[in-house]
């Protein structure tokens, strides 16, 4: 089996919230109920008792979206470089190496194309486990290339965001990705190729301020945190209490920045319907 064409069997599983259980056999829901992990997976990682959406990554989203979990990965071996020789509590290059080893991921996003309900689709999915899903030069470049692939093949693209924002260890190289990805999406729009943005928990910072909020449809999972700065920073800056449910997906939709909130169990069918509308 090649690196690019894969199914569930034999693949190293990136870390995700659902794995924080003994031997991965059980999952304890936020309400305290214990359920089998296999039952959670069968329910698209949504807790059956309270519909809590467990935080998942690219592996799980690809399983949910691509028919038979078959897809071709794009730019799978692209990795970040420590261009600025940045050091905080540890050198950036050492942080990259440690995170790659811990998560079995190359960087904070994976891009692929395959079929969803028998229709072609490009998917770019962020992984929060990789340095908080931060957008560095590799994340921006892989999104840009995925958009180019979608434009040249006239294939709809879905970008799934889960990010703390720009990657500070790359400074202006990171911030440049906001303009680059937005410009690529403008070219995609000119070609009238559909783009759907799915915002998950959390979607913040430079990701929210660029590609995440400019889809033909902007949709989100229930209760996802969506915003630019975090609520604590905003509260301390303005010196006022914030409204109830501030920066939740429901609050953002109420104020006109989202089109739909979609239960993950209905995500595949909802996307299929939206893409038919955009043909």
Legacy VTK file of the C-alpha trace (Angstrom):
# vtk DataFile Version 3.0
C-alpha trace
ASCII
DATASET POLYDATA
POINTS 279 float
0.000 0.000 0.000
1.455 3.364 -0.992
1.720 6.421 1.251
-0.872 8.227 -0.819
-3.620 5.617 -1.326
-4.775 4.365 1.997
-7.522 2.768 3.990
-7.950 2.380 7.716
-6.061 -0.909 7.924
-2.426 -0.602 8.928
-2.306 3.180 9.286
-0.605 4.770 12.286
-3.287 6.710 14.137
-2.519 10.372 14.919
-3.321 11.349 18.478
-6.721 12.850 19.205
-8.946 13.507 22.183
-10.811 10.228 21.867
-7.615 8.248 22.592
-7.257 9.536 26.174
-8.907 6.338 27.483
-7.445 3.084 28.880
-6.131 1.114 25.916
-8.447 3.150 23.682
-11.308 0.778 24.581
-13.580 3.143 26.503
-14.456 6.816 26.305
-15.787 8.904 29.186
-18.161 11.588 27.933
-18.212 15.096 29.466
-21.446 14.104 31.236
-19.629 11.190 32.885
-21.068 8.328 30.866
-18.708 5.525 29.806
-19.156 4.206 26.271
-17.214 1.887 23.990
-14.814 3.716 21.682
-16.058 1.574 18.776
-19.591 2.829 19.441
-18.314 6.404 19.572
-16.576 5.886 16.223
-19.726 4.395 14.702
-21.546 7.555 15.808
-18.965 9.761 14.041
-17.334 10.632 17.384
-20.483 12.308 18.707
-21.531 11.308 22.233
-24.969 9.648 21.991
-26.240 10.926 25.355
-25.684 14.669 24.877
-24.489 15.080 21.233
-21.129 16.413 22.410
-18.765 16.510 19.427
-15.471 14.914 20.404
-12.510 16.791 18.964
-11.034 14.760 16.110
-8.386 15.188 13.430
-7.750 14.574 9.763
-7.690 10.773 10.067
-11.202 10.677 11.483
-12.626 13.318 9.116
-11.210 11.474 6.107
-12.857 8.282 7.402
-16.183 10.084 7.719
-16.111 11.900 4.380
-14.328 9.800 1.769
-16.196 6.812 0.330
-14.694 3.589 1.743
-11.989 5.795 3.325
-10.119 5.770 0.010
-8.251 8.908 -1.027
-5.041 10.197 -2.539
-3.023 12.441 -0.267
-1.408 15.586 -1.636
2.072 16.842 -0.626
2.209 14.262 2.153
5.927 14.658 2.873
6.067 18.452 3.093
7.590 19.614 6.391
8.362 22.953 8.039
11.858 24.411 8.356
13.257 26.593 11.117
14.032 29.531 8.837
14.414 32.032 11.682
16.323 29.741 14.098
13.587 30.554 16.590
13.926 29.622 20.259
11.390 29.971 23.059
11.340 27.296 25.769
13.052 25.069 23.208
14.392 25.491 19.631
11.645 25.439 17.008
13.332 22.653 15.047
13.356 20.468 18.168
9.689 21.273 18.789
8.863 20.221 15.227
10.759 16.946 15.584
9.104 16.132 18.917
5.615 16.931 17.618
6.107 14.862 14.469
7.204 11.915 16.590
4.338 12.300 19.078
1.529 12.753 16.542
2.777 10.786 13.495
1.895 13.927 11.505
4.200 15.930 9.242
2.531 19.268 10.033
-0.770 20.782 11.130
-2.755 19.967 7.987
-3.349 17.114 5.570
-4.797 17.536 2.093
-6.296 14.855 -0.125
-8.753 14.156 -2.892
-11.194 11.329 -3.382
-14.928 10.795 -3.699
-17.735 11.677 -1.312
-21.015 9.969 -2.179
-19.424 9.149 -5.552
-18.641 12.801 -6.364
-15.044 14.151 -6.496
-13.945 16.287 -3.564
-10.720 17.885 -2.330
-10.401 18.074 1.462
-7.871 20.053 3.505
-8.148 19.210 7.203
-6.214 20.817 10.055
-4.852 18.851 13.030
-4.873 20.763 16.319
-2.557 18.226 17.939
0.301 19.608 15.840
1.376 22.788 17.687
-2.202 23.888 18.240
-3.113 23.589 14.577
-1.097 26.751 14.022
-0.808 28.094 10.486
2.802 28.142 9.393
4.309 28.284 5.929
3.657 24.589 5.250
-0.006 24.858 6.249
-0.470 27.838 3.950
1.418 26.216 1.099
-0.491 22.936 1.327
-3.803 24.809 1.345
-2.674 26.879 -1.641
-1.678 23.746 -3.566
-4.934 21.996 -2.661
-6.850 25.017 -3.966
-4.792 24.930 -7.169
-5.603 21.242 -7.570
-9.297 21.983 -7.075
-9.177 24.841 -9.577
-7.290 22.927 -12.275
-9.469 19.829 -11.956
-12.642 21.833 -11.297
-13.242 19.819 -8.143
-15.069 21.311 -5.124
-12.925 21.842 -2.044
-13.721 21.562 1.655
-11.374 23.126 4.214
-11.829 21.936 7.801
-10.379 24.436 10.266
-9.254 23.724 13.806
-6.526 26.121 14.811
-5.174 28.498 17.407
-4.103 30.881 14.641
-0.769 31.925 13.162
2.407 30.054 14.122
4.399 32.622 16.068
7.663 30.701 15.632
7.556 31.627 11.935
6.687 35.308 12.433
5.921 37.103 9.151
6.300 33.871 7.148
3.201 32.671 8.971
1.255 35.904 8.550
1.939 35.839 4.796
-0.168 32.696 4.546
-3.321 34.682 5.320
-2.926 36.715 2.146
-1.713 33.789 0.048
-4.596 31.460 0.869
-7.166 34.238 0.468
-5.725 35.170 -2.931
-5.850 31.544 -4.070
-9.494 31.311 -3.008
-10.264 34.470 -4.977
-8.894 32.757 -8.109
-11.003 29.698 -7.293
-14.084 31.889 -6.991
-13.392 33.476 -10.384
-13.414 29.979 -11.879
-16.727 29.288 -10.063
-15.367 26.180 -8.342
-17.240 25.589 -5.057
-15.505 26.091 -1.703
-17.105 25.111 1.607
-15.501 26.065 4.913
-16.145 23.949 8.005
-15.174 25.585 11.291
-14.582 23.261 14.251
-13.523 23.762 17.857
-11.489 25.969 18.027
-11.102 28.183 14.963
-9.289 31.362 15.945
-6.654 33.925 15.019
-5.280 34.282 11.516
-7.211 31.258 10.253
-10.513 32.922 11.153
-9.238 36.162 9.638
-8.465 34.533 6.284
-9.605 31.361 4.531
-11.967 30.032 7.207
-14.571 32.770 6.791
-14.732 33.221 3.024
-16.391 30.042 1.805
-19.324 29.903 -0.567
-20.883 28.345 2.515
-19.437 28.819 6.001
-20.636 26.038 8.282
-19.624 24.923 11.772
-19.997 22.134 14.276
-22.179 22.744 17.358
-20.604 24.762 20.185
-17.344 25.314 18.277
-15.288 28.240 19.570
-14.942 30.734 16.696
-13.268 34.118 16.878
-10.094 36.113 16.372
-8.722 36.780 19.863
-9.884 34.583 22.724
-12.685 35.700 25.056
-10.320 36.262 28.001
-8.146 38.620 25.938
-11.193 40.530 24.687
-12.711 40.792 28.157
-9.474 42.148 29.618
-9.032 44.570 26.704
-12.489 46.160 26.798
-12.973 45.808 30.550
-16.509 44.469 30.208
-18.301 41.180 30.673
-19.048 39.365 27.436
-22.474 38.154 26.266
-23.649 34.669 27.110
-22.276 32.006 24.724
-19.911 34.601 23.201
-17.853 33.152 20.312
-19.747 29.865 20.180
-20.877 28.729 16.737
-24.450 29.487 17.745
-23.557 33.056 18.742
-21.570 33.586 15.529
-24.440 32.259 13.405
-26.931 34.494 15.204
-24.779 37.499 14.271
-24.637 36.573 10.597
-21.184 35.056 10.127
-22.240 31.435 9.598
-24.719 29.866 7.206
-25.363 26.599 9.052
-24.461 24.627 12.136
-24.160 20.977 11.167
-24.215 17.904 13.371
-21.243 15.750 12.375
-23.524 12.754 11.886
-25.212 14.671 9.064
-22.062 16.282 7.684
-21.584 14.059 4.645
-25.208 14.290 3.508
-25.313 18.058 4.155
-22.144 18.661 2.134
-23.526 16.576 -0.705
-26.700 18.676 -0.776
-24.780 21.971 -0.640
-22.471 20.970 -3.470
-25.461 20.042 -5.635
-26.791 23.565 -5.034
-23.457 25.054 -6.130
-23.186 23.127 -9.406
LINES 1 280
279 0 1 2 3 4 5 6 7 8 9 10 11 12 13 14 15 16 17 18 19 20 21 22 23 24 25 26 27 28 29 30 31 32 33 34 35 36 37 38 39 40 41 42 43 44 45 46 47 48 49 50 51 52 53 54 55 56 57 58 59 60 61 62 63 64 65 66 67 68 69 70 71 72 73 74 75 76 77 78 79 80 81 82 83 84 85 86 87 88 89 90 91 92 93 94 95 96 97 98 99 100 101 102 103 104 105 106 107 108 109 110 111 112 113 114 115 116 117 118 119 120 121 122 123 124 125 126 127 128 129 130 131 132 133 134 135 136 137 138 139 140 141 142 143 144 145 146 147 148 149 150 151 152 153 154 155 156 157 158 159 160 161 162 163 164 165 166 167 168 169 170 171 172 173 174 175 176 177 178 179 180 181 182 183 184 185 186 187 188 189 190 191 192 193 194 195 196 197 198 199 200 201 202 203 204 205 206 207 208 209 210 211 212 213 214 215 216 217 218 219 220 221 222 223 224 225 226 227 228 229 230 231 232 233 234 235 236 237 238 239 240 241 242 243 244 245 246 247 248 249 250 251 252 253 254 255 256 257 258 259 260 261 262 263 264 265 266 267 268 269 270 271 272 273 274 275 276 277 278
